[in-house]
Amino acid sequence: MAIRKLTIIGMLGAFIFLAMAPLVCAQTGDKQAGTSADVAARVAKLEQQTADAKSSADNAWMLTSSALVLMMTGPGLALFYGGLVRKKNVLGTMMQSFALMVIITVLWALFSYSFAFGSGNGFIGGFEHALLKRVGATPDADYAATIPAQTYMVYQLMFAIITPALIAGAFAERMKFSATVLFTVLWSIIVYDPMAHMVWGKGGFLNASLGGRFPTLDFAGGTVVHVTSGVSALVCAVYLGKRLGYPKEPMPPHSVVLSFIGACLLWVGWFGFNAGSALASGSLATSAFVATHFAAATAALGWAGAEWIRNGKPSVLGGISGAVAGLVAITPASGFVTPMAALMIGLVAGVFCYWMVAKVKANLGYDDSLDAFGVHGAGGTIGALLTGVFAVSAVNPIFKDAQGKPLASGLIEGNAHQLLNQLVGVVIAWVLAIVGTLIILKIVEATVGLRVSKEDEIEGLDLSQHGEEGYIWEAPA
């Protein structure tokens, strides 16, 4: 009987197990399915948080870089140029930089950003972003996929501000303030906007990353900023003629101290100019940062050394001018070259720009008051060409084959054709700057006039153009 009872109990247990098995399996399956869905949701959330963190980091860096580039104009360039002129022109010279911070900002918001970075043809953008339409928090993936389009817009605005301000160094101490305002408005529209579009804009003729006809490597503005402003400066200097008394009367800087402070601010701000052009807070920004600093150092050594050999002593003005020349020359190359190549570019630029200022300007006799052409035009040109020599794909693989594999970037890596592309970019910048500037000067001369009167020039721009003095020395009571 005991055996029989055990058998019945065993059979009953088996029956219960078989009856419950589907329910247990169903619950287990539901639990596993729930677990899988939960894991997928967590992974998706983590990926979104990672993307948001990267976007926040990149945006913080780009806003910081925007502020650094604005600092290059005011106070950097304002102090640098202001110290180089005579005392009676210090306010007038500094006001030229400040005025552009105001005027170009308004133009950029109305239509210039759209002309430079909107869709158009190979030479100029259209009106799609006029009045900053569709320029908000959503990134424009063609330009910078991890930052708001508005951040990209305001960063590029700072470049548009400083570029025409550089030209003022050539016509310092002799152009009317009204002429300066009209000239820079027209120059921004006729020269800067088209050049920026050709090199950096969608469909631009010289754009290296978006399929331009002649892909010119210009990481942060060698052609767009320095060649155009420097060559335009030369045209202005020749067209306006020399200052009264130049070169017979001595016209030394009234305060090298101010210029020294301005140059140091330019050096610091240039990290936003070049490293910020990586458009993200990654390793490429680091590479551009290092290249920028190294080139400035060797250029200062090159200029000061050449001056020391020629004159028997290195000047403070020579040292800071050399640093600026190196910063100019490394600008197009900063995101494409190694630190050792940056040292070489800086050294070449320092010696070359010193030769342009000390010998070529004296031999040709033009009055480029603050050497805007000798530093920016010459330095930008040599820097753009040397970019085609020293650029390497290990730093920035901008050229790729159909399979996505990096191709050679510059001459030393085996891409000799890139030198031709760089030359085309430089030639276009030169021609656009020369022709555009001549047309603008004719328009300004026919409307408001270009040059102050002889009496106003003798009195100085501070009083004649603004009714103020930079320094008032009062005898003690």
TATA-V604942 format. One line per field, one symbol per residue. phi: phi as a letter, one per 20 degrees, with the letter a starting at -180 (. if undefined). psi: psi as a letter, one per 40 degrees, with the letter a starting at -180 (. if undefined). burial: 1 if it has 16 or more other ideal C-beta (glycine too) atoms within 10 Angstrom, else 0. A space follows every 50 residues. Layout:
phi->???
psi->???
burial->???
//
This chain:
phi->.ffffffffffffffffffeggffffffffffffffffffffffffffff fffffffffffffffffffffffcegfgfffffeefgfdfffffffffgf feffgfgfffbffffecefadfdbeddfdglmfldcfffeffdbfdcggf ffffffgffffffffffgfedgmbdgffffffgffffffedfgfffffed efmfgdfedcmffcfefbfcpfefeeffffffffffffffnffgnfdfef cfgebfffffffffffgffffffeffffmaedffffffffffffffffff ffffffffffdnbeeffffffffffffffegfegeccegfffgfffffff fffffffedffffenedegdlfffeeffffffffffgfeefcffebffdc efenefdfecffeodfffffffffffffffffffffffffffffffddnd dffgfffffofgffdcmccfccedfff
psi->dddddddddddddddddddedddddddddddddddddddddddddddddd dddddddddddddddddddddddhecdddddddeiideeddddddddddd ddddddddddddddddeihbaediiaedeiffhfgbdhihdddheeiidd ddddddddddddddddddddeieeiiddddddddddddddddddddddde iheidehdeffidghhhgdefdddddddddddddddddddiiihehedhh giiegdddddddddddddddddddddedeifadddddddddddddddddd ddddddddddeeihiddddddddddddddeddedeeiidddddddddddd ddddddddddddddeiggdffddddddddddddddddedehidddggdhi adeeiiiidadeeegddddddddddddddddddddddddddddddeceid iiiddddddidddddefiidhhhhii.
burial->00000000000000000000000000000000000000000000000000 00001001101110110111111111111111111101111111111111 10111011101111111101011110001101001000110011011111 11111111111111111111111111101111111111111111111111 11111111000101111111111111111111111111110010010000 10111101111110111011111111111110011011111111111111 11111110000001001111111111111111111111001111111111 11111111001000011111111111111111111111111110110110 00000001111010100110111111011101110110011001000001 110000100111111000010000000
//
